[in-house]
Amino acid sequence: MSGSVTVMGSKNSVLPLLAATLLTRDECVITRVPDIVDVQNFTKILEKLGSKVIRKNKSLKVCCGELKSDCPDKKLVGSMRASIVLLGGLLGRLHKARLAHPGGDLIGARPIDVHLRAFRSMGANIAEGEIINATAKKLKGAEVYAESSVTGTENIILAAVLAKGRTVIKLAAQEPHVEALCKFLNLMGAKIVGVGTHTLIINGVKNLHGAKIEVIPDMIEAGSFAVLAAVTKGNVEIKGVNHNHMDAVYNKLAEMGVNFEKTGSNLYIRPSGGAYSAASIRTGYYPNLATDLQPPFGVLATQAKGCSSIHDWIWEGRLGYLYELKKMGANVTIMNPHQAQVFGPTDLRGSVIDSLDIRSGMTLVIASLAAIGRSEIKNIHHIDRGYEHIDERLRALGADIRRVES
Ligand code: EPU
């Protein structure tokens, strides 16, 4: 692989920003919006609720003057996990919401107890059946614990900015997309302090107004391209990277012997001599290595000398791609749903493999490009949920990749 590729806006950041537009009657503008299926579906949900959405290139204008409903489209809600943040957005704006259970990747049990406990502490009544039915005569500030849940923290923030009084979110998630949501809401007139820390203090305001924000670069995409370049021994320039979000990635790339260089907002990956080194790939909350990047690093481990260990405690279904890598010749021992060992280096062979979720789908594309021979990846709709026009962008780097109808 050689050439240059630009990182798109972050999927997991743009979706809560879109939910935040529900909190004002004014127009909001969001730029660097990735053209991915999750964004298309989320904007369809907003339109069905009454928002006007105009897309021009990478920019979205969203105006939610009048809301027609408190019940987002069930099928679209079921197509992604991030739709859970509609609960906070609708509770904040209307003091009521009826939300079908969110869907998304089958990567493990995805409880929402943290979200619901916080809403209840803030005065909401919540009944959980086929749909989640939440109402609040008055939403009032409270001291709540977010247990580092990413969408949990985002949901509480969305509900709290228009609530009466002061909300203190303890154990808040610190991911860059949580910080970006706080910045956007503050631009809209919210009063959030402690942005980017584990304790957020929110003083509720009466109204929010329109604002403009640029979506942060997708650190998962940037990390995935870095691994892709490394395993294909490529010479690749990755443009539009926020290096501040990438410490855990750079730490692991350096440990494993990947030759990389940062210049301005670009990241260069260059061929290294010899095999990479085995490493311990442990996921954690930000700023540690994101669980969403564990699968690409698993592929890098197949090209590393020695025994790499993987420990991903966050989801119990995040090692499924390793069974697909085994089909490609990887030497892997899966000890339990959270832990595995990868022995390398091994030549990967092209195979027929299954894209199980967004991240494992992209991971198998990476593995296939590193493999000898042809691979056929099934269920690529998962990949399109999170990576914009991935086939075109990879072809521009020299990949021989095309979509085929099944
Ligand atoms: N958890 C609970 N109770 C809750 C919420 C979470 O026990 O009420 C547990 C989960 O079971 C998990 C851990 O806490 O073990 C972390 O879950 P979190 O709530 O932080 O995950 P999430 O908000 O559902 C977001 C991303 C995921 C990413 C995780 C972890 C979005 C839309 N999704 O999920 O992204 O893996 O944070 O960083 O932001 C992806 O993009 O492929 C993806 C799965």
Boltz pocket constraint, residues with backbone or C-beta under 6 A from the ligand:
constraints:
  - pocket:
      binder: B
      contacts: [[A, 12], [A, 81], [A, 82], [A, 105], [A, 107], [A, 109], [A, 110], [A, 111], [A, 112], [A, 113], [A, 114], [A, 115], [A, 147], [A, 148], [A, 149], [A, 150], [A, 151], [A, 152], [A, 290], [A, 291], [A, 292], [A, 313], [A, 314], [A, 315], [A, 358], [A, 359]]
      max_distance: 6.0
